[in-house]
Structures are given as C-alpha cells and as structure tokens.
Amino acid sequence: MPLGTWLKAGTSAAALVLAMAGAATAAPAPAGESSAAQAAAVTLRYDDSRAGGWEAAIAAGVASWNANVSNVHLVEAAPGTVAEIVIVATTGWPQATLGPVRPGRQVRVELGSQAVDQGYDKTRIAAHELGHSLGLPDTKPGPCSQLMSGSSAGTACTNATPNATERSRVQSAYASGIAALVPTDGRILVDAP
C-alpha cells in the first residue's frame, strides 16, 4: 500500500477517534448546574484510629473544612483502608506534614497534648493541623481570625474556621483535581509557640 494511502487511513481513523471521544464527554449540563459545581471534589481519607481523646476535635475540624471548601472533601477512612491523612495523638507539640496531600499519597498529623496542657483549644489545633495537610503553612504571628496563625493567637483563641484567604488557597490547590499534580512539600511543621 502506498504511503499516501496509509497516511489518509491513519488521519481518518484519528479523526473518528477524536470525534467519538468528544461526543462521549460533551454531555449537556443539567439545568441550573454550573460547570464549577460539576467539578468533582478531591476526596481525602483520614485515619484517626490512633488519636484517642481527640475524636470530637477531629470531627469538628473536618466539619469546618468540609463546610468551608468545595474542591476537597475529607472523609473518615473505612477500617483496613489506606488513608491520605494519618492522625495520631502524641505527648509533644502538634505538628503535621505540609501538603497539599494528593490522593494515594500520605501525610501525618500529630495532635500533641503539650499544647492542650498549656491551654490551647483542641478543635482549633485539629483544624489548624488539617490545614497544613491541605497545603497551608503557618502565618505566625497572626490574629485569631487566621486559623493558620496557630499558637501565636494565644490560648483564648478558639477559632477553628479558615478565613477567606485560607479557603481560597485550599480551593486553588485542589481546583479541578489539580492536587494530583502538585508535589507535597514534605516538610514537618511543628506548632510550638
């Protein structure tokens, strides 16, 4: 078969494949639903089976993040499954691996009792450390309104809600599933004052 015939057949086959792929993915959006709402959130599983005594604080911290960002959703890992965020209770200062953690990868959050012993709020600690896993560094010193100001806001601060800037940074890190392409920093951030 002459080369021109091969090229013509190959071009026609490629055009057919592209046309079929376009038809398969070009489904119309349901009425009233925006394309942003259709984008699937990145789901990250957390394992708090070794965080005894912190369950309520972890649940509240997870609920805060889930209520304030839509591009990532935190869910408790089923027993025996691998989680992206491993949460453990320790006797030291709280610390976490700086993310953003990617699906299939793993970071560690240590919820240290030393901070609680000094008067810091457990729910704020849990939400703050989860913020590190989602890619947020510390913003010390900072006001209580900044979740990532951590211990610099003082022991009277109980705010466990990310502010607009913090929400925006996490939304950007997980936009359109992009977290799968963003490398995890890997640094451990220790939240001692």
MITOR-368309 format. One line per 5 residues: number of its first residue (from 1); their letters; for each residue x, y, z of N, C-alpha, C. Coordinates in nm, 2 decimals, padded with zeros to 4 digits. Example, Ala and Ser with C-alpha at 12.3 -4.5 7.8 and 13.67 -1.06 7.14 Angstrom:
2
1> AS> 01.32:-00.57:00.78:01.23:-00.45:00.78:01.32:-00.33:00.78  01.28:-00.22:00.71:01.37:-00.11:00.71:01.29:00.00:00.79
***
This chain:
193
1> MPLGT> 00.09:-00.12:00.00:00.00:00.00:00.00:00.09:00.12:00.00  00.06:00.22:-00.09:00.14:00.34:-00.10:00.13:00.42:00.03  00.24:00.50:00.06:00.25:00.58:00.19:00.13:00.68:00.20  00.09:00.74:00.09:-00.02:00.83:00.09:-00.15:00.77:00.14  -00.18:00.65:00.10:-00.30:00.57:00.14:-00.29:00.55:00.29
6> WLKAG> -00.17:00.51:00.34:-00.15:00.48:00.49:-00.18:00.61:00.57  -00.13:00.72:00.52:-00.15:00.85:00.59:-00.29:00.89:00.59  -00.36:00.87:00.48:-00.50:00.91:00.47:-00.59:00.82:00.56  -00.56:00.69:00.56:-00.63:00.60:00.65:-00.61:00.63:00.80  -00.48:00.66:00.83:-00.44:00.70:00.97:-00.51:00.83:01.01
11> TSAAA> -00.52:00.93:00.92:-00.58:01.05:00.96:-00.73:01.04:00.98  -00.79:00.96:00.89:-00.93:00.93:00.91:-00.97:00.86:01.04  -00.88:00.76:01.07:-00.90:00.69:01.20:-00.89:00.78:01.32  -00.79:00.86:01.31:-00.76:00.96:01.42:-00.88:01.05:01.44  -00.93:01.10:01.33:-01.04:01.19:01.33:-01.17:01.13:01.39
16> LVLAM> -01.19:01.00:01.35:-01.30:00.92:01.40:-01.29:00.91:01.56  -01.17:00.87:01.60:-01.15:00.85:01.75:-01.17:00.98:01.82  -01.12:01.09:01.77:-01.14:01.22:01.84:-01.29:01.26:01.84  -01.36:01.24:01.73:-01.50:01.27:01.72:-01.58:01.19:01.82  -01.55:01.06:01.83:-01.62:00.98:01.93:-01.59:01.02:02.07
21> AGAAT> -01.46:01.05:02.10:-01.42:01.10:02.24:-01.50:01.23:02.27  -01.50:01.32:02.18:-01.57:01.44:02.20:-01.72:01.42:02.23  -01.78:01.33:02.16:-01.93:01.30:02.18:-01.95:01.24:02.31  -01.86:01.16:02.36:-01.87:01.09:02.49:-01.86:01.18:02.60  -01.78:01.29:02.59:-01.76:01.38:02.70:-01.83:01.51:02.69
26> AAPAP> -01.91:01.53:02.59:-01.98:01.66:02.57:-02.12:01.65:02.61  -02.15:01.58:02.72:-02.29:01.57:02.77:-02.33:01.71:02.82  -02.46:01.75:02.79:-02.50:01.88:02.84:-02.52:01.88:02.99  -02.49:02.00:03.05:-02.51:02.02:03.19:-02.65:02.02:03.23  -02.68:01.96:03.34:-02.82:01.96:03.39:-02.86:02.11:03.41
31> AGESS> -02.99:02.14:03.39:-03.04:02.27:03.41:-03.01:02.33:03.55  -02.96:02.45:03.55:-02.93:02.52:03.67:-02.80:02.48:03.74  -02.72:02.39:03.68:-02.60:02.34:03.74:-02.48:02.40:03.67  -02.39:02.48:03.74:-02.28:02.54:03.67:-02.17:02.44:03.65  -02.07:02.47:03.56:-01.96:02.38:03.54:-01.87:02.37:03.66
36> AAQAA> -01.86:02.47:03.74:-01.78:02.47:03.86:-01.84:02.37:03.96  -01.97:02.36:03.97:-02.04:02.27:04.06:-02.03:02.13:04.01  -02.01:02.11:03.88:-01.99:01.98:03.83:-01.86:01.92:03.86  -01.76:02.00:03.88:-01.62:01.96:03.90:-01.62:01.87:04.03  -01.57:01.75:04.02:-01.57:01.66:04.13:-01.46:01.71:04.23
41> AVTLR> -01.50:01.71:04.36:-01.41:01.74:04.47:-01.31:01.63:04.48  -01.19:01.66:04.52:-01.09:01.56:04.56:-01.13:01.51:04.70  -01.14:01.38:04.71:-01.17:01.32:04.83:-01.05:01.26:04.90  -01.03:01.31:05.02:-00.91:01.26:05.10:-00.96:01.19:05.22  -00.91:01.07:05.25:-00.95:00.99:05.37:-00.85:01.02:05.48
46> YDDSR> -00.91:01.02:05.60:-00.83:01.04:05.72:-00.85:00.92:05.81  -00.74:00.88:05.88:-00.75:00.77:05.98:-00.71:00.83:06.12  -00.81:00.83:06.21:-00.79:00.88:06.34:-00.79:00.77:06.45  -00.77:00.65:06.40:-00.78:00.53:06.49:-00.67:00.54:06.60  -00.57:00.62:06.58:-00.46:00.63:06.69:-00.46:00.77:06.75
51> AGGWE> -00.58:00.83:06.75:-00.59:00.97:06.81:-00.69:00.97:06.92  -00.68:00.87:07.01:-00.77:00.86:07.12:-00.78:00.99:07.20  -00.90:01.03:07.23:-00.92:01.15:07.31:-00.94:01.28:07.23  -00.91:01.26:07.10:-00.92:01.38:07.00:-01.04:01.36:06.91  -01.12:01.26:06.92:-01.22:01.23:06.82:-01.32:01.34:06.80
56> AAIAA> -01.37:01.41:06.90:-01.46:01.52:06.88:-01.40:01.64:06.82  -01.27:01.67:06.86:-01.20:01.78:06.80:-01.17:01.75:06.65  -01.13:01.63:06.62:-01.11:01.59:06.48:-01.24:01.61:06.39  -01.34:01.55:06.45:-01.47:01.56:06.38:-01.51:01.71:06.35  -01.49:01.79:06.45:-01.53:01.93:06.44:-01.43:02.00:06.34
61> GVASW> -01.30:01.97:06.34:-01.21:02.03:06.25:-01.24:01.98:06.10  -01.27:01.86:06.08:-01.31:01.81:05.95:-01.43:01.87:05.90  -01.53:01.89:05.99:-01.66:01.95:05.95:-01.64:02.10:05.91  -01.54:02.17:05.98:-01.51:02.31:05.95:-01.46:02.31:05.81  -01.36:02.23:05.77:-01.30:02.23:05.64:-01.41:02.19:05.53
66> NANVS> -01.48:02.09:05.56:-01.58:02.04:05.46:-01.69:02.15:05.44  -01.72:02.23:05.54:-01.82:02.33:05.53:-01.77:02.46:05.46  -01.64:02.47:05.45:-01.58:02.60:05.40:-01.51:02.59:05.27  -01.48:02.47:05.22:-01.42:02.45:05.09:-01.50:02.34:05.01  -01.50:02.36:04.88:-01.58:02.26:04.80:-01.49:02.18:04.71
71> NVHLV> -01.36:02.21:04.69:-01.28:02.14:04.59:-01.21:02.02:04.66  -01.22:02.01:04.79:-01.17:01.89:04.86:-01.26:01.85:04.97  -01.28:01.72:04.99:-01.37:01.67:05.09:-01.30:01.57:05.17  -01.30:01.59:05.31:-01.24:01.49:05.40:-01.34:01.39:05.45  -01.30:01.27:05.44:-01.39:01.16:05.49:-01.31:01.06:05.58
76> EAAPG> -01.38:01.00:05.67:-01.31:00.91:05.76:-01.29:00.78:05.68  -01.17:00.73:05.69:-01.13:00.60:05.62:-01.20:00.48:05.68  -01.25:00.39:05.60:-01.30:00.27:05.65:-01.19:00.19:05.71  -01.22:00.11:05.82:-01.12:00.03:05.88:-01.05:-00.06:05.77  -00.92:-00.07:05.78:-00.84:-00.15:05.69:-00.81:-00.09:05.56
81> TVAEI> -00.86:00.04:05.53:-00.82:00.10:05.41:-00.71:00.20:05.44  -00.63:00.23:05.33:-00.52:00.33:05.35:-00.58:00.47:05.34  -00.53:00.55:05.43:-00.58:00.69:05.44:-00.47:00.79:05.39  -00.51:00.90:05.33:-00.41:01.00:05.29:-00.36:01.08:05.41  -00.44:01.10:05.51:-00.41:01.17:05.63:-00.41:01.08:05.75
86> VIVAT> -00.30:01.05:05.81:-00.29:00.97:05.93:-00.28:01.06:06.05  -00.37:01.05:06.14:-00.38:01.14:06.26:-00.35:01.05:06.38  -00.25:01.10:06.46:-00.22:01.03:06.59:-00.21:01.13:06.70  -00.24:01.08:06.82:-00.22:01.16:06.94:-00.08:01.14:06.99  -00.02:01.24:07.04:00.12:01.24:07.10:00.12:01.32:07.22
91> TGWPQ> 00.23:01.31:07.29:00.25:01.39:07.41:00.33:01.52:07.39  00.38:01.54:07.26:00.46:01.66:07.23:00.37:01.77:07.18  00.43:01.86:07.10:00.36:01.97:07.04:00.29:01.92:06.91  00.18:01.98:06.87:00.11:01.94:06.75:00.21:01.97:06.63  00.20:01.88:06.53:00.28:01.90:06.41:00.22:01.82:06.29
96> ATLGP> 00.25:01.86:06.17:00.19:01.80:06.05:00.28:01.81:05.94  00.27:01.72:05.84:00.34:01.73:05.71:00.27:01.84:05.63  00.35:01.93:05.57:00.29:02.03:05.48:00.25:01.97:05.35  00.13:01.98:05.31:00.07:01.93:05.18:00.08:02.03:05.07  00.00:02.03:04.98:-00.13:01.96:04.97:-00.11:01.81:04.95
101> VRPGR> -00.17:01.73:05.03:-00.16:01.58:05.01:-00.24:01.55:04.89  -00.19:01.45:04.82:-00.25:01.41:04.70:-00.32:01.27:04.72  -00.43:01.24:04.65:-00.49:01.11:04.66:-00.39:01.00:04.63  -00.39:00.90:04.72:-00.29:00.79:04.70:-00.16:00.82:04.77  -00.14:00.94:04.82:-00.01:00.97:04.89:-00.05:00.98:05.04
106> QVRVE> 00.05:01.01:05.13:00.01:01.01:05.27:00.09:01.12:05.35  00.02:01.18:05.44:00.08:01.28:05.53:00.04:01.24:05.67  00.11:01.30:05.77:00.09:01.26:05.91:00.06:01.39:05.99  -00.04:01.38:06.07:-00.08:01.48:06.17:-00.06:01.43:06.31  00.01:01.50:06.39:00.03:01.46:06.53:-00.04:01.57:06.61
111> LGSQA> -00.14:01.53:06.69:-00.21:01.61:06.78:-00.15:01.60:06.92  -00.07:01.70:06.95:00.01:01.69:07.08:-00.06:01.74:07.20  -00.05:01.67:07.30:-00.12:01.71:07.43:-00.05:01.82:07.50  00.08:01.85:07.46:00.15:01.96:07.53:00.08:02.09:07.50  00.03:02.11:07.39:-00.04:02.23:07.36:-00.17:02.24:07.44
116> VDQGY> -00.24:02.13:07.45:-00.37:02.13:07.53:-00.33:02.16:07.68  -00.23:02.10:07.73:-00.18:02.12:07.87:-00.15:02.27:07.89  -00.11:02.34:07.79:-00.08:02.48:07.80:-00.20:02.57:07.78  -00.32:02.51:07.75:-00.44:02.58:07.74:-00.50:02.61:07.60  -00.43:02.55:07.49:-00.48:02.57:07.36:-00.60:02.48:07.33
121> DKTRI> -00.69:02.53:07.24:-00.82:02.47:07.21:-00.80:02.35:07.12  -00.85:02.23:07.16:-00.83:02.11:07.08:-00.89:02.12:06.94  -01.01:02.17:06.92:-01.07:02.18:06.79:-00.99:02.27:06.70  -00.94:02.39:06.75:-00.86:02.48:06.67:-00.73:02.40:06.63  -00.67:02.33:06.72:-00.55:02.26:06.69:-00.57:02.16:06.58
126> AAHEL> -00.68:02.08:06.59:-00.71:01.98:06.49:-00.74:02.04:06.35  -00.82:02.15:06.35:-00.84:02.22:06.22:-00.72:02.28:06.16  -00.63:02.34:06.25:-00.51:02.40:06.21:-00.41:02.30:06.14  -00.40:02.18:06.21:-00.31:02.08:06.16:-00.36:02.02:06.03  -00.49:02.00:06.02:-00.55:01.96:05.89:-00.52:02.06:05.78
131> GHSLG> -00.52:02.19:05.82:-00.49:02.29:05.72:-00.35:02.27:05.66  -00.25:02.23:05.75:-00.12:02.20:05.69:-00.13:02.09:05.59  -00.20:01.98:05.62:-00.22:01.87:05.53:-00.27:01.92:05.40  -00.36:02.02:05.40:-00.42:02.07:05.28:-00.33:02.17:05.21  -00.21:02.20:05.26:-00.12:02.28:05.19:-00.09:02.42:05.25
136> LPDTK> -00.15:02.45:05.37:-00.13:02.58:05.42:-00.02:02.59:05.52  00.08:02.68:05.51:00.18:02.70:05.60:00.13:02.78:05.72  00.21:02.79:05.82:00.18:02.88:05.94:00.18:03.03:05.89  00.10:03.11:05.96:00.11:03.26:05.93:00.13:03.33:06.07  00.24:03.29:06.13:00.28:03.34:06.26:00.37:03.46:06.24
141> PGPCS> 00.35:03.56:06.33:00.24:03.58:06.42:00.12:03.63:06.34  00.00:03.60:06.40:-00.12:03.64:06.33:-00.24:03.64:06.43  -00.35:03.70:06.38:-00.46:03.72:06.47:-00.54:03.59:06.48  -00.64:03.59:06.58:-00.72:03.47:06.60:-00.81:03.44:06.47  -00.84:03.54:06.39:-00.92:03.52:06.27:-00.85:03.44:06.17
146> QLMSG> -00.72:03.42:06.18:-00.64:03.34:06.09:-00.62:03.20:06.15  -00.69:03.10:06.10:-00.67:02.97:06.16:-00.52:02.93:06.16  -00.45:02.96:06.05:-00.31:02.92:06.04:-00.21:03.00:06.12  -00.27:03.10:06.20:-00.18:03.17:06.30:-00.14:03.08:06.41  -00.22:02.97:06.43:-00.19:02.88:06.53:-00.17:02.93:06.67
151> SSAGT> -00.06:02.89:06.74:-00.04:02.93:06.88:-00.02:03.08:06.90  00.02:03.15:06.79:00.05:03.29:06.81:-00.07:03.37:06.84  -00.19:03.32:06.82:-00.31:03.39:06.85:-00.35:03.38:07.00  -00.28:03.30:07.07:-00.30:03.29:07.22:-00.40:03.18:07.26  -00.39:03.14:07.39:-00.48:03.03:07.43:-00.63:03.07:07.44
156> ACTNA> -00.66:03.20:07.44:-00.80:03.24:07.44:-00.87:03.21:07.31  -00.79:03.20:07.20:-00.85:03.18:07.07:-00.90:03.04:07.05  -01.03:03.03:07.01:-01.09:02.91:06.98:-01.14:02.90:06.83  -01.10:02.99:06.75:-01.15:02.99:06.61:-01.09:02.87:06.54  -01.18:02.79:06.48:-01.14:02.67:06.41:-01.19:02.68:06.26
161> TPNAT> -01.22:02.80:06.22:-01.27:02.82:06.08:-01.17:02.90:06.00  -01.13:02.84:05.88:-01.04:02.91:05.79:-01.10:03.04:05.74  -01.02:03.15:05.73:-01.06:03.28:05.68:-01.07:03.27:05.52  -01.11:03.38:05.46:-01.13:03.38:05.32:-01.00:03.35:05.24  -00.89:03.40:05.29:-00.76:03.38:05.22:-00.72:03.23:05.23
166> ERSRV> -00.74:03.17:05.35:-00.71:03.03:05.37:-00.80:02.94:05.28  -00.93:02.97:05.28:-01.02:02.90:05.20:-00.98:02.90:05.05  -00.95:03.02:05.01:-00.91:03.04:04.87:-00.79:02.96:04.83  -00.69:02.96:04.92:-00.56:02.89:04.89:-00.59:02.74:04.88  -00.67:02.68:04.96:-00.71:02.54:04.96:-00.79:02.51:04.83
171> QSAYA> -00.89:02.60:04.80:-00.97:02.58:04.68:-00.88:02.58:04.56  -00.78:02.67:04.55:-00.69:02.67:04.44:-00.60:02.55:04.43  -00.55:02.50:04.55:-00.47:02.38:04.55:-00.54:02.26:04.50  -00.67:02.25:04.51:-00.75:02.13:04.47:-00.84:02.16:04.36  -00.83:02.27:04.29:-00.92:02.31:04.18:-00.90:02.20:04.07
176> SGIAA> -01.02:02.16:04.02:-01.02:02.06:03.91:-00.94:01.94:03.93  -00.92:01.90:04.06:-00.84:01.78:04.09:-00.69:01.81:04.07  -00.65:01.93:04.06:-00.51:01.96:04.03:-00.42:01.92:04.14  -00.47:01.89:04.26:-00.38:01.84:04.37:-00.31:01.72:04.33  -00.36:01.64:04.24:-00.29:01.52:04.20:-00.16:01.55:04.13
181> LVPTD> -00.15:01.68:04.08:-00.03:01.72:04.01:00.07:01.80:04.09  00.02:01.85:04.21:00.10:01.94:04.29:00.19:01.86:04.38  00.32:01.88:04.38:00.40:01.80:04.48:00.38:01.84:04.62  00.38:01.74:04.71:00.37:01.77:04.85:00.51:01.82:04.90  00.51:01.92:04.98:00.63:01.98:05.03:00.71:01.88:05.11
186> GRILV> 00.64:01.81:05.20:00.71:01.71:05.28:00.77:01.76:05.41  00.77:01.89:05.43:00.83:01.95:05.55:00.73:01.92:05.66  00.79:01.90:05.78:00.71:01.88:05.90:00.71:02.02:05.97  00.59:02.06:06.00:00.57:02.19:06.07:00.53:02.17:06.21  00.62:02.21:06.31:00.59:02.19:06.45:00.53:02.32:06.50
191> DAP> 00.42:02.31:06.57:00.34:02.43:06.61:00.36:02.47:06.75  00.48:02.46:06.80:00.52:02.51:06.93:00.52:02.67:06.93  00.49:02.73:07.03:00.50:02.88:07.03:00.64:02.93:07.02
***
